[in-house]
Amino acid sequence: MSVRTEIVSRVEGRDGDVSQVVFEEGPPLQCAGMFLHTVTRQASDLPGQLGCVMLDDGSVRVDDASRTSVPGIYAVGDLARRESSPAGMTFVVSAAATGFAAAITVNQELFQESLG
């Protein structure tokens, strides 16, 4: 098995099946499937503008309850990452789960605040 690092021009195939990868330079690679790794970066700089601590990969640093470094601001999904986590969670199910957990935290904090 070889690893190709050239720039991909296009992926060809029919009916959802991959048949070959065509590179900008060099010969195409005939294949029946492929693995790839893409780099994701946040497009919005709003968290940084709000003063949230950002991690090297461009995600917002959060705690286990999705709190950012700015009180009252929470971040979830692929926008947010715990510092101990090796990579961002780019799955819809992860975003839904962290959103649900953050909503519970916000609700509890607002309830405690209302008790005075």
Biopython code that builds the backbone (N, CA, C, O; Angstrom):
import numpy as np
from Bio.PDB.StructureBuilder import StructureBuilder

atoms = [
    (1, "MET", "N", (0.856, -1.177, 0.000)),
    (1, "MET", "CA", (0.000, 0.000, 0.000)),
    (1, "MET", "C", (0.899, 1.236, 0.000)),
    (1, "MET", "O", (1.897, 1.298, 0.717)),
    (2, "SER", "N", (0.526, 2.201, -0.808)),
    (2, "SER", "CA", (1.308, 3.435, -0.878)),
    (2, "SER", "C", (0.453, 4.613, -0.445)),
    (2, "SER", "O", (-0.777, 4.559, -0.455)),
    (3, "VAL", "N", (1.132, 5.660, -0.070)),
    (3, "VAL", "CA", (0.461, 6.901, 0.316)),
    (3, "VAL", "C", (0.835, 7.952, -0.706)),
    (3, "VAL", "O", (2.016, 8.192, -0.955)),
    (4, "ARG", "N", (-0.157, 8.571, -1.292)),
    (4, "ARG", "CA", (0.083, 9.626, -2.283)),
    (4, "ARG", "C", (-0.235, 10.960, -1.621)),
    (4, "ARG", "O", (-1.265, 11.110, -0.964)),
    (5, "THR", "N", (0.654, 11.919, -1.799)),
    (5, "THR", "CA", (0.457, 13.227, -1.163)),
    (5, "THR", "C", (0.294, 14.356, -2.164)),
    (5, "THR", "O", (0.254, 15.526, -1.784)),
    (6, "GLU", "N", (0.199, 14.008, -3.461)),
    (6, "GLU", "CA", (0.016, 15.038, -4.478)),
    (6, "GLU", "C", (-1.375, 15.658, -4.351)),
    (6, "GLU", "O", (-2.270, 15.098, -3.718)),
    (7, "ILE", "N", (-1.531, 16.817, -4.964)),
    (7, "ILE", "CA", (-2.825, 17.501, -4.949)),
    (7, "ILE", "C", (-3.793, 16.744, -5.841)),
    (7, "ILE", "O", (-3.477, 16.431, -6.989)),
    (8, "VAL", "N", (-4.986, 16.448, -5.305)),
    (8, "VAL", "CA", (-6.013, 15.718, -6.045)),
    (8, "VAL", "C", (-6.770, 16.685, -6.945)),
    (8, "VAL", "O", (-7.232, 17.737, -6.502)),
    (9, "SER", "N", (-6.886, 16.318, -8.195)),
    (9, "SER", "CA", (-7.647, 17.112, -9.159)),
    (9, "SER", "C", (-9.122, 16.707, -9.124)),
    (9, "SER", "O", (-10.018, 17.552, -9.121)),
    (10, "ARG", "N", (-9.351, 15.371, -9.097)),
    (10, "ARG", "CA", (-10.734, 14.881, -9.039)),
    (10, "ARG", "C", (-10.735, 13.398, -8.680)),
    (10, "ARG", "O", (-9.721, 12.708, -8.783)),
    (11, "VAL", "N", (-11.905, 12.936, -8.255)),
    (11, "VAL", "CA", (-12.138, 11.520, -7.988)),
    (11, "VAL", "C", (-13.164, 11.057, -9.008)),
    (11, "VAL", "O", (-14.206, 11.691, -9.174)),
    (12, "GLU", "N", (-12.875, 9.956, -9.693)),
    (12, "GLU", "CA", (-13.780, 9.460, -10.725)),
    (12, "GLU", "C", (-14.407, 8.144, -10.307)),
    (12, "GLU", "O", (-13.830, 7.370, -9.543)),
    (13, "GLY", "N", (-15.598, 7.912, -10.825)),
    (13, "GLY", "CA", (-16.302, 6.672, -10.564)),
    (13, "GLY", "C", (-17.732, 6.775, -11.056)),
    (13, "GLY", "O", (-18.134, 7.794, -11.618)),
    (14, "ARG", "N", (-18.503, 5.705, -10.841)),
    (14, "ARG", "CA", (-19.898, 5.672, -11.275)),
    (14, "ARG", "C", (-20.762, 5.099, -10.167)),
    (14, "ARG", "O", (-20.336, 4.229, -9.406)),
    (15, "ASP", "N", (-21.983, 5.604, -10.094)),
    (15, "ASP", "CA", (-22.994, 5.082, -9.162)),
    (15, "ASP", "C", (-22.497, 5.030, -7.719)),
    (15, "ASP", "O", (-22.803, 4.092, -6.983)),
    (16, "GLY", "N", (-21.738, 6.030, -7.325)),
    (16, "GLY", "CA", (-21.257, 6.107, -5.954)),
    (16, "GLY", "C", (-20.008, 5.303, -5.662)),
    (16, "GLY", "O", (-19.528, 5.310, -4.529)),
    (17, "ASP", "N", (-19.470, 4.610, -6.648)),
    (17, "ASP", "CA", (-18.247, 3.831, -6.471)),
    (17, "ASP", "C", (-17.044, 4.609, -7.000)),
    (17, "ASP", "O", (-17.135, 5.279, -8.029)),
    (18, "VAL", "N", (-15.938, 4.521, -6.305)),
    (18, "VAL", "CA", (-14.695, 5.166, -6.729)),
    (18, "VAL", "C", (-13.968, 4.213, -7.672)),
    (18, "VAL", "O", (-13.879, 3.016, -7.398)),
    (19, "SER", "N", (-13.449, 4.738, -8.781)),
    (19, "SER", "CA", (-12.653, 3.898, -9.686)),
    (19, "SER", "C", (-11.212, 4.397, -9.798)),
    (19, "SER", "O", (-10.284, 3.606, -9.970)),
    (20, "GLN", "N", (-11.034, 5.721, -9.698)),
    (20, "GLN", "CA", (-9.673, 6.234, -9.728)),
    (20, "GLN", "C", (-9.607, 7.647, -9.173)),
    (20, "GLN", "O", (-10.588, 8.390, -9.169)),
    (21, "VAL", "N", (-8.415, 7.988, -8.706)),
    (21, "VAL", "CA", (-8.125, 9.335, -8.229)),
    (21, "VAL", "C", (-7.163, 9.951, -9.239)),
    (21, "VAL", "O", (-6.124, 9.375, -9.561)),
    (22, "VAL", "N", (-7.531, 11.135, -9.733)),
    (22, "VAL", "CA", (-6.700, 11.840, -10.703)),
    (22, "VAL", "C", (-6.016, 12.996, -9.977)),
    (22, "VAL", "O", (-6.670, 13.811, -9.327)),
    (23, "PHE", "N", (-4.696, 13.052, -10.099)),
    (23, "PHE", "CA", (-3.905, 14.071, -9.432)),
    (23, "PHE", "C", (-3.560, 15.192, -10.407)),
    (23, "PHE", "O", (-3.611, 15.001, -11.622)),
    (24, "GLU", "N", (-3.210, 16.362, -9.873)),
    (24, "GLU", "CA", (-2.799, 17.462, -10.741)),
    (24, "GLU", "C", (-1.547, 17.099, -11.534)),
    (24, "GLU", "O", (-1.383, 17.530, -12.675)),
    (25, "GLU", "N", (-0.663, 16.305, -10.926)),
    (25, "GLU", "CA", (0.549, 15.841, -11.601)),
    (25, "GLU", "C", (0.722, 14.360, -11.303)),
    (25, "GLU", "O", (0.308, 13.875, -10.250)),
    (26, "GLY", "N", (1.323, 13.661, -12.218)),
    (26, "GLY", "CA", (1.580, 12.242, -12.008)),
    (26, "GLY", "C", (0.442, 11.373, -12.506)),
    (26, "GLY", "O", (-0.611, 11.866, -12.909)),
    (27, "PRO", "N", (0.677, 10.070, -12.469)),
    (27, "PRO", "CA", (-0.327, 9.144, -12.992)),
    (27, "PRO", "C", (-1.542, 9.027, -12.067)),
    (27, "PRO", "O", (-1.417, 9.219, -10.857)),
    (28, "PRO", "N", (-2.719, 8.713, -12.629)),
    (28, "PRO", "CA", (-3.895, 8.483, -11.779)),
    (28, "PRO", "C", (-3.704, 7.195, -10.975)),
    (28, "PRO", "O", (-2.873, 6.355, -11.320)),
    (29, "LEU", "N", (-4.465, 7.053, -9.923)),
    (29, "LEU", "CA", (-4.398, 5.880, -9.066)),
    (29, "LEU", "C", (-5.709, 5.115, -9.189)),
    (29, "LEU", "O", (-6.767, 5.622, -8.817)),
    (30, "GLN", "N", (-5.639, 3.911, -9.707)),
    (30, "GLN", "CA", (-6.812, 3.051, -9.795)),
    (30, "GLN", "C", (-7.111, 2.525, -8.389)),
    (30, "GLN", "O", (-6.207, 2.079, -7.682)),
    (31, "CYS", "N", (-8.378, 2.580, -7.993)),
    (31, "CYS", "CA", (-8.731, 2.115, -6.652)),
    (31, "CYS", "C", (-10.219, 1.802, -6.572)),
    (31, "CYS", "O", (-11.003, 2.239, -7.414)),
    (32, "ALA", "N", (-10.592, 1.051, -5.563)),
    (32, "ALA", "CA", (-11.996, 0.724, -5.326)),
    (32, "ALA", "C", (-12.528, 1.470, -4.105)),
    (32, "ALA", "O", (-13.716, 1.384, -3.792)),
    (33, "GLY", "N", (-11.662, 2.193, -3.425)),
    (33, "GLY", "CA", (-12.041, 2.963, -2.241)),
    (33, "GLY", "C", (-10.880, 3.834, -1.827)),
    (33, "GLY", "O", (-9.780, 3.717, -2.368)),
    (34, "MET", "N", (-11.122, 4.701, -0.874)),
    (34, "MET", "CA", (-10.047, 5.591, -0.442)),
    (34, "MET", "C", (-10.319, 6.105, 0.957)),
    (34, "MET", "O", (-11.466, 6.190, 1.396)),
    (35, "PHE", "N", (-9.248, 6.443, 1.644)),
    (35, "PHE", "CA", (-9.305, 7.106, 2.929)),
    (35, "PHE", "C", (-8.663, 8.463, 2.754)),
    (35, "PHE", "O", (-7.675, 8.597, 2.033)),
    (36, "LEU", "N", (-9.210, 9.458, 3.401)),
    (36, "LEU", "CA", (-8.586, 10.763, 3.331)),
    (36, "LEU", "C", (-8.754, 11.475, 4.652)),
    (36, "LEU", "O", (-9.650, 11.176, 5.442)),
    (37, "HIS", "N", (-7.876, 12.416, 4.865)),
    (37, "HIS", "CA", (-7.930, 13.240, 6.077)),
    (37, "HIS", "C", (-7.913, 14.688, 5.630)),
    (37, "HIS", "O", (-7.002, 15.131, 4.929)),
    (38, "THR", "N", (-8.921, 15.406, 6.042)),
    (38, "THR", "CA", (-8.965, 16.825, 5.704)),
    (38, "THR", "C", (-8.790, 17.657, 6.965)),
    (38, "THR", "O", (-9.116, 17.217, 8.068)),
    (39, "VAL", "N", (-8.285, 18.831, 6.791)),
    (39, "VAL", "CA", (-8.116, 19.761, 7.895)),
    (39, "VAL", "C", (-9.344, 20.664, 7.936)),
    (39, "VAL", "O", (-9.730, 21.244, 6.921)),
    (40, "THR", "N", (-9.949, 20.778, 9.098)),
    (40, "THR", "CA", (-11.083, 21.684, 9.240)),
    (40, "THR", "C", (-10.677, 22.862, 10.098)),
    (40, "THR", "O", (-9.973, 22.703, 11.095)),
    (41, "ARG", "N", (-11.114, 24.024, 9.717)),
    (41, "ARG", "CA", (-10.854, 25.253, 10.474)),
    (41, "ARG", "C", (-12.158, 26.016, 10.554)),
    (41, "ARG", "O", (-12.968, 25.976, 9.627)),
    (42, "GLN", "N", (-12.359, 26.698, 11.640)),
    (42, "GLN", "CA", (-13.557, 27.510, 11.800)),
    (42, "GLN", "C", (-13.490, 28.725, 10.893)),
    (42, "GLN", "O", (-12.441, 29.355, 10.755)),
    (43, "ALA", "N", (-14.601, 29.042, 10.289)),
    (43, "ALA", "CA", (-14.658, 30.193, 9.389)),
    (43, "ALA", "C", (-14.956, 31.484, 10.147)),
    (43, "ALA", "O", (-14.625, 32.571, 9.673)),
    (44, "SER", "N", (-15.574, 31.372, 11.314)),
    (44, "SER", "CA", (-15.974, 32.556, 12.075)),
    (44, "SER", "C", (-14.924, 32.912, 13.118)),
    (44, "SER", "O", (-14.386, 32.039, 13.799)),
    (45, "ASP", "N", (-14.641, 34.199, 13.232)),
    (45, "ASP", "CA", (-13.737, 34.653, 14.284)),
    (45, "ASP", "C", (-14.510, 35.267, 15.457)),
    (45, "ASP", "O", (-13.918, 35.898, 16.332)),
    (46, "LEU", "N", (-15.829, 35.079, 15.471)),
    (46, "LEU", "CA", (-16.662, 35.628, 16.540)),
    (46, "LEU", "C", (-16.204, 35.197, 17.939)),
    (46, "LEU", "O", (-16.111, 36.051, 18.820)),
    (47, "PRO", "N", (-15.912, 33.903, 18.185)),
    (47, "PRO", "CA", (-15.464, 33.535, 19.535)),
    (47, "PRO", "C", (-14.228, 34.312, 19.981)),
    (47, "PRO", "O", (-14.141, 34.727, 21.137)),
    (48, "GLY", "N", (-13.275, 34.510, 19.077)),
    (48, "GLY", "CA", (-12.085, 35.290, 19.410)),
    (48, "GLY", "C", (-12.425, 36.741, 19.689)),
    (48, "GLY", "O", (-11.859, 37.353, 20.594)),
    (49, "GLN", "N", (-13.352, 37.295, 18.910)),
    (49, "GLN", "CA", (-13.786, 38.676, 19.130)),
    (49, "GLN", "C", (-14.455, 38.832, 20.490)),
    (49, "GLN", "O", (-14.368, 39.890, 21.112)),
    (50, "LEU", "N", (-15.129, 37.768, 20.953)),
    (50, "LEU", "CA", (-15.788, 37.805, 22.262)),
    (50, "LEU", "C", (-14.817, 37.580, 23.408)),
    (50, "LEU", "O", (-15.185, 37.720, 24.574)),
    (51, "GLY", "N", (-13.568, 37.229, 23.080)),
    (51, "GLY", "CA", (-12.551, 37.030, 24.104)),
    (51, "GLY", "C", (-12.370, 35.594, 24.536)),
    (51, "GLY", "O", (-11.673, 35.333, 25.517)),
    (52, "CYS", "N", (-12.983, 34.645, 23.826)),
    (52, "CYS", "CA", (-12.833, 33.237, 24.179)),
    (52, "CYS", "C", (-11.404, 32.781, 23.895)),
    (52, "CYS", "O", (-10.795, 33.199, 22.911)),
    (53, "VAL", "N", (-10.886, 31.936, 24.751)),
    (53, "VAL", "CA", (-9.566, 31.358, 24.527)),
    (53, "VAL", "C", (-9.689, 30.370, 23.369)),
    (53, "VAL", "O", (-10.553, 29.493, 23.362)),
    (54, "MET", "N", (-8.803, 30.539, 22.396)),
    (54, "MET", "CA", (-8.805, 29.683, 21.215)),
    (54, "MET", "C", (-7.625, 28.724, 21.300)),
    (54, "MET", "O", (-6.565, 29.079, 21.817)),
    (55, "LEU", "N", (-7.810, 27.515, 20.795)),
    (55, "LEU", "CA", (-6.740, 26.530, 20.746)),
    (55, "LEU", "C", (-5.991, 26.652, 19.418)),
    (55, "LEU", "O", (-6.450, 27.334, 18.501)),
    (56, "ASP", "N", (-4.861, 26.001, 19.322)),
    (56, "ASP", "CA", (-4.016, 26.112, 18.132)),
    (56, "ASP", "C", (-4.723, 25.715, 16.846)),
    (56, "ASP", "O", (-4.395, 26.229, 15.776)),
    (57, "ASP", "N", (-5.694, 24.804, 16.935)),
    (57, "ASP", "CA", (-6.388, 24.353, 15.726)),
    (57, "ASP", "C", (-7.554, 25.260, 15.340)),
    (57, "ASP", "O", (-8.289, 24.962, 14.398)),
    (58, "GLY", "N", (-7.726, 26.365, 16.066)),
    (58, "GLY", "CA", (-8.786, 27.317, 15.749)),
    (58, "GLY", "C", (-10.096, 27.049, 16.446)),
    (58, "GLY", "O", (-11.060, 27.790, 16.250)),
    (59, "SER", "N", (-10.157, 26.002, 17.264)),
    (59, "SER", "CA", (-11.391, 25.725, 18.004)),
    (59, "SER", "C", (-11.384, 26.481, 19.332)),
    (59, "SER", "O", (-10.339, 26.928, 19.805)),
    (60, "VAL", "N", (-12.561, 26.613, 19.915)),
    (60, "VAL", "CA", (-12.729, 27.316, 21.179)),
    (60, "VAL", "C", (-12.450, 26.342, 22.322)),
    (60, "VAL", "O", (-12.968, 25.225, 22.329)),
    (61, "ARG", "N", (-11.641, 26.760, 23.277)),
    (61, "ARG", "CA", (-11.376, 25.907, 24.440)),
    (61, "ARG", "C", (-12.602, 25.916, 25.347)),
    (61, "ARG", "O", (-13.088, 26.977, 25.741)),
    (62, "VAL", "N", (-13.097, 24.721, 25.675)),
    (62, "VAL", "CA", (-14.247, 24.590, 26.566)),
    (62, "VAL", "C", (-13.929, 23.592, 27.669)),
    (62, "VAL", "O", (-12.985, 22.808, 27.570)),
    (63, "ASP", "N", (-14.745, 23.638, 28.730)),
    (63, "ASP", "CA", (-14.624, 22.643, 29.789)),
    (63, "ASP", "C", (-15.618, 21.509, 29.503)),
    (63, "ASP", "O", (-16.241, 21.473, 28.442)),
    (64, "ASP", "N", (-15.755, 20.592, 30.457)),
    (64, "ASP", "CA", (-16.638, 19.442, 30.256)),
    (64, "ASP", "C", (-18.104, 19.818, 30.074)),
    (64, "ASP", "O", (-18.880, 19.032, 29.532)),
    (65, "ALA", "N", (-18.490, 21.005, 30.520)),
    (65, "ALA", "CA", (-19.875, 21.463, 30.389)),
    (65, "ALA", "C", (-20.041, 22.444, 29.229)),
    (65, "ALA", "O", (-21.064, 23.122, 29.140)),
    (66, "SER", "N", (-19.061, 22.527, 28.350)),
    (66, "SER", "CA", (-19.073, 23.396, 27.160)),
    (66, "SER", "C", (-18.958, 24.875, 27.478)),
    (66, "SER", "O", (-19.278, 25.714, 26.637)),
    (67, "ARG", "N", (-18.496, 25.215, 28.708)),
    (67, "ARG", "CA", (-18.264, 26.621, 29.053)),
    (67, "ARG", "C", (-16.969, 27.092, 28.391)),
    (67, "ARG", "O", (-15.973, 26.369, 28.382)),
    (68, "THR", "N", (-16.987, 28.290, 27.845)),
    (68, "THR", "CA", (-15.763, 28.890, 27.309)),
    (68, "THR", "C", (-15.077, 29.644, 28.446)),
    (68, "THR", "O", (-15.515, 29.582, 29.595)),
    (69, "SER", "N", (-14.021, 30.341, 28.122)),
    (69, "SER", "CA", (-13.307, 31.146, 29.116)),
    (69, "SER", "C", (-14.062, 32.429, 29.454)),
    (69, "SER", "O", (-13.683, 33.136, 30.387)),
    (70, "VAL", "N", (-15.118, 32.738, 28.715)),
    (70, "VAL", "CA", (-15.922, 33.942, 28.957)),
    (70, "VAL", "C", (-17.220, 33.522, 29.635)),
    (70, "VAL", "O", (-17.995, 32.763, 29.054)),
    (71, "PRO", "N", (-17.473, 34.000, 30.854)),
    (71, "PRO", "CA", (-18.708, 33.630, 31.555)),
    (71, "PRO", "C", (-19.952, 33.911, 30.706)),
    (71, "PRO", "O", (-20.091, 34.977, 30.106)),
    (72, "GLY", "N", (-20.852, 32.916, 30.674)),
    (72, "GLY", "CA", (-22.101, 33.065, 29.947)),
    (72, "GLY", "C", (-22.025, 32.691, 28.477)),
    (72, "GLY", "O", (-23.038, 32.739, 27.781)),
    (73, "ILE", "N", (-20.845, 32.318, 27.987)),
    (73, "ILE", "CA", (-20.707, 31.911, 26.592)),
    (73, "ILE", "C", (-20.307, 30.441, 26.559)),
    (73, "ILE", "O", (-19.338, 30.022, 27.192)),
    (74, "TYR", "N", (-21.083, 29.677, 25.803)),
    (74, "TYR", "CA", (-20.870, 28.242, 25.657)),
    (74, "TYR", "C", (-20.585, 27.955, 24.189)),
    (74, "TYR", "O", (-21.038, 28.688, 23.311)),
    (75, "ALA", "N", (-19.838, 26.893, 23.925)),
    (75, "ALA", "CA", (-19.551, 26.503, 22.550)),
    (75, "ALA", "C", (-19.670, 24.987, 22.450)),
    (75, "ALA", "O", (-19.249, 24.263, 23.352)),
    (76, "VAL", "N", (-20.246, 24.513, 21.350)),
    (76, "VAL", "CA", (-20.447, 23.073, 21.152)),
    (76, "VAL", "C", (-20.130, 22.685, 19.713)),
    (76, "VAL", "O", (-19.886, 23.541, 18.863)),
    (77, "GLY", "N", (-20.138, 21.399, 19.460)),
    (77, "GLY", "CA", (-19.927, 20.882, 18.114)),
    (77, "GLY", "C", (-18.491, 21.034, 17.674)),
    (77, "GLY", "O", (-17.575, 21.070, 18.495)),
    (78, "ASP", "N", (-18.300, 21.124, 16.356)),
    (78, "ASP", "CA", (-16.940, 21.198, 15.843)),
    (78, "ASP", "C", (-16.278, 22.543, 16.100)),
    (78, "ASP", "O", (-15.089, 22.710, 15.830)),
    (79, "LEU", "N", (-17.036, 23.504, 16.621)),
    (79, "LEU", "CA", (-16.473, 24.800, 17.004)),
    (79, "LEU", "C", (-15.655, 24.681, 18.279)),
    (79, "LEU", "O", (-14.725, 25.458, 18.496)),
    (80, "ALA", "N", (-15.997, 23.708, 19.128)),
    (80, "ALA", "CA", (-15.440, 23.644, 20.474)),
    (80, "ALA", "C", (-14.629, 22.372, 20.686)),
    (80, "ALA", "O", (-14.856, 21.343, 20.049)),
    (81, "ARG", "N", (-13.661, 22.485, 21.617)),
    (81, "ARG", "CA", (-12.857, 21.312, 21.969)),
    (81, "ARG", "C", (-12.297, 21.476, 23.360)),
    (81, "ARG", "O", (-11.809, 22.546, 23.725)),
    (82, "ARG", "N", (-12.370, 20.401, 24.142)),
    (82, "ARG", "CA", (-11.656, 20.390, 25.420)),
    (82, "ARG", "C", (-10.176, 20.288, 25.114)),
    (82, "ARG", "O", (-9.775, 19.620, 24.160)),
    (83, "GLU", "N", (-9.382, 20.937, 25.906)),
    (83, "GLU", "CA", (-7.937, 20.938, 25.666)),
    (83, "GLU", "C", (-7.359, 19.529, 25.735)),
    (83, "GLU", "O", (-6.364, 19.232, 25.073)),
    (84, "SER", "N", (-7.978, 18.660, 26.533)),
    (84, "SER", "CA", (-7.479, 17.291, 26.671)),
    (84, "SER", "C", (-7.872, 16.400, 25.493)),
    (84, "SER", "O", (-7.346, 15.296, 25.351)),
    (85, "SER", "N", (-8.775, 16.861, 24.663)),
    (85, "SER", "CA", (-9.217, 16.083, 23.508)),
    (85, "SER", "C", (-8.221, 16.264, 22.362)),
    (85, "SER", "O", (-7.825, 17.389, 22.060)),
    (86, "PRO", "N", (-7.817, 15.174, 21.728)),
    (86, "PRO", "CA", (-6.793, 15.294, 20.687)),
    (86, "PRO", "C", (-7.270, 15.945, 19.394)),
    (86, "PRO", "O", (-6.453, 16.463, 18.633)),
    (87, "ALA", "N", (-8.559, 15.932, 19.134)),
    (87, "ALA", "CA", (-9.056, 16.504, 17.878)),
    (87, "ALA", "C", (-10.498, 16.956, 18.071)),
    (87, "ALA", "O", (-11.190, 16.518, 18.990)),
    (88, "GLY", "N", (-10.929, 17.837, 17.187)),
    (88, "GLY", "CA", (-12.302, 18.301, 17.241)),
    (88, "GLY", "C", (-13.280, 17.207, 16.858)),
    (88, "GLY", "O", (-12.928, 16.270, 16.140)),
    (89, "MET", "N", (-14.489, 17.326, 17.330)),
    (89, "MET", "CA", (-15.540, 16.373, 17.006)),
    (89, "MET", "C", (-16.348, 16.928, 15.840)),
    (89, "MET", "O", (-17.108, 17.882, 16.002)),
    (90, "THR", "N", (-16.183, 16.337, 14.681)),
    (90, "THR", "CA", (-16.843, 16.859, 13.490)),
    (90, "THR", "C", (-18.037, 15.999, 13.079)),
    (90, "THR", "O", (-18.366, 15.914, 11.896)),
    (91, "PHE", "N", (-18.677, 15.371, 14.043)),
    (91, "PHE", "CA", (-19.820, 14.522, 13.760)),
    (91, "PHE", "C", (-21.094, 15.193, 14.260)),
    (91, "PHE", "O", (-21.087, 15.823, 15.318)),
    (92, "VAL", "N", (-22.166, 15.067, 13.525)),
    (92, "VAL", "CA", (-23.441, 15.664, 13.917)),
    (92, "VAL", "C", (-23.877, 15.139, 15.269)),
    (92, "VAL", "O", (-24.351, 15.908, 16.105)),
    (93, "VAL", "N", (-23.728, 13.848, 15.500)),
    (93, "VAL", "CA", (-24.158, 13.266, 16.769)),
    (93, "VAL", "C", (-23.370, 13.858, 17.937)),
    (93, "VAL", "O", (-23.927, 14.042, 19.019)),
    (94, "SER", "N", (-22.089, 14.156, 17.737)),
    (94, "SER", "CA", (-21.292, 14.784, 18.800)),
    (94, "SER", "C", (-21.787, 16.197, 19.078)),
    (94, "SER", "O", (-21.876, 16.614, 20.233)),
    (95, "ALA", "N", (-22.106, 16.927, 18.024)),
    (95, "ALA", "CA", (-22.617, 18.286, 18.202)),
    (95, "ALA", "C", (-23.935, 18.269, 18.956)),
    (95, "ALA", "O", (-24.158, 19.093, 19.843)),
    (96, "ALA", "N", (-24.811, 17.332, 18.606)),
    (96, "ALA", "CA", (-26.097, 17.233, 19.295)),
    (96, "ALA", "C", (-25.910, 16.874, 20.764)),
    (96, "ALA", "O", (-26.574, 17.431, 21.639)),
    (97, "ALA", "N", (-25.011, 15.949, 21.024)),
    (97, "ALA", "CA", (-24.776, 15.525, 22.408)),
    (97, "ALA", "C", (-24.182, 16.643, 23.251)),
    (97, "ALA", "O", (-24.628, 16.873, 24.375)),
    (98, "THR", "N", (-23.174, 17.346, 22.720)),
    (98, "THR", "CA", (-22.577, 18.433, 23.494)),
    (98, "THR", "C", (-23.551, 19.599, 23.628)),
    (98, "THR", "O", (-23.547, 20.294, 24.643)),
    (99, "GLY", "N", (-24.379, 19.817, 22.617)),
    (99, "GLY", "CA", (-25.406, 20.864, 22.714)),
    (99, "GLY", "C", (-26.411, 20.544, 23.805)),
    (99, "GLY", "O", (-26.811, 21.427, 24.564)),
    (100, "PHE", "N", (-26.820, 19.291, 23.889)),
    (100, "PHE", "CA", (-27.755, 18.853, 24.925)),
    (100, "PHE", "C", (-27.141, 19.027, 26.312)),
    (100, "PHE", "O", (-27.793, 19.534, 27.225)),
    (101, "ALA", "N", (-25.883, 18.605, 26.467)),
    (101, "ALA", "CA", (-25.211, 18.744, 27.762)),
    (101, "ALA", "C", (-25.044, 20.213, 28.142)),
    (101, "ALA", "O", (-25.216, 20.572, 29.307)),
    (102, "ALA", "N", (-24.715, 21.059, 27.181)),
    (102, "ALA", "CA", (-24.574, 22.491, 27.464)),
    (102, "ALA", "C", (-25.914, 23.092, 27.858)),
    (102, "ALA", "O", (-25.974, 23.933, 28.755)),
    (103, "ALA", "N", (-26.992, 22.670, 27.198)),
    (103, "ALA", "CA", (-28.330, 23.184, 27.526)),
    (103, "ALA", "C", (-28.707, 22.831, 28.962)),
    (103, "ALA", "O", (-29.305, 23.643, 29.668)),
    (104, "ILE", "N", (-28.364, 21.641, 29.385)),
    (104, "ILE", "CA", (-28.638, 21.244, 30.777)),
    (104, "ILE", "C", (-27.861, 22.137, 31.735)),
    (104, "ILE", "O", (-28.410, 22.594, 32.738)),
    (105, "THR", "N", (-26.601, 22.386, 31.439)),
    (105, "THR", "CA", (-25.774, 23.248, 32.288)),
    (105, "THR", "C", (-26.336, 24.658, 32.348)),
    (105, "THR", "O", (-26.452, 25.235, 33.429)),
    (106, "VAL", "N", (-26.687, 25.219, 31.191)),
    (106, "VAL", "CA", (-27.265, 26.566, 31.160)),
    (106, "VAL", "C", (-28.544, 26.606, 31.981)),
    (106, "VAL", "O", (-28.748, 27.535, 32.763)),
    (107, "ASN", "N", (-29.402, 25.617, 31.815)),
    (107, "ASN", "CA", (-30.656, 25.569, 32.558)),
    (107, "ASN", "C", (-30.401, 25.520, 34.066)),
    (107, "ASN", "O", (-31.039, 26.244, 34.830)),
    (108, "GLN", "N", (-29.482, 24.680, 34.483)),
    (108, "GLN", "CA", (-29.165, 24.573, 35.911)),
    (108, "GLN", "C", (-28.594, 25.876, 36.453)),
    (108, "GLN", "O", (-28.953, 26.301, 37.551)),
    (109, "GLU", "N", (-27.711, 26.509, 35.697)),
    (109, "GLU", "CA", (-27.111, 27.761, 36.149)),
    (109, "GLU", "C", (-28.151, 28.875, 36.241)),
    (109, "GLU", "O", (-28.141, 29.658, 37.191)),
    (110, "LEU", "N", (-29.041, 28.948, 35.264)),
    (110, "LEU", "CA", (-30.108, 29.958, 35.320)),
    (110, "LEU", "C", (-31.056, 29.698, 36.485)),
    (110, "LEU", "O", (-31.505, 30.636, 37.143)),
    (111, "PHE", "N", (-31.358, 28.440, 36.739)),
    (111, "PHE", "CA", (-32.218, 28.092, 37.864)),
    (111, "PHE", "C", (-31.565, 28.479, 39.185)),
    (111, "PHE", "O", (-32.215, 29.062, 40.052)),
    (112, "GLN", "N", (-30.275, 28.155, 39.342)),
    (112, "GLN", "CA", (-29.561, 28.512, 40.569)),
    (112, "GLN", "C", (-29.498, 30.024, 40.739)),
    (112, "GLN", "O", (-29.625, 30.536, 41.851)),
    (113, "GLU", "N", (-29.302, 30.730, 39.639)),
    (113, "GLU", "CA", (-29.254, 32.195, 39.677)),
    (113, "GLU", "C", (-30.611, 32.780, 40.103)),
    (113, "GLU", "O", (-30.662, 33.773, 40.829)),
    (114, "SER", "N", (-31.697, 32.162, 39.651)),
    (114, "SER", "CA", (-33.031, 32.668, 39.998)),
    (114, "SER", "C", (-33.362, 32.448, 41.470)),
    (114, "SER", "O", (-34.213, 33.141, 42.027)),
    (115, "LEU", "N", (-32.696, 31.492, 42.098)),
    (115, "LEU", "CA", (-32.915, 31.233, 43.516)),
    (115, "LEU", "C", (-32.232, 32.300, 44.382)),
    (115, "LEU", "O", (-32.527, 32.455, 45.567)),
    (116, "GLY", "N", (-31.317, 33.021, 43.752)),
    (116, "GLY", "CA", (-30.684, 34.146, 44.373)),
    (116, "GLY", "C", (-29.627, 33.824, 45.313)),
    (116, "GLY", "O", (-29.025, 34.725, 45.897)),
]
sb = StructureBuilder()
sb.init_structure("model")
sb.init_model(0)
sb.init_chain("A")
sb.init_seg("    ")
for serial, (resi, resn, name, xyz) in enumerate(atoms, 1):
    if name == "N":
        sb.init_residue(resn, " ", resi, " ")
    sb.init_atom(name, np.array(xyz, "f"), 0.0, 1.0, " ", f" {name:<3s}", serial, name[0])
structure = sb.get_structure()
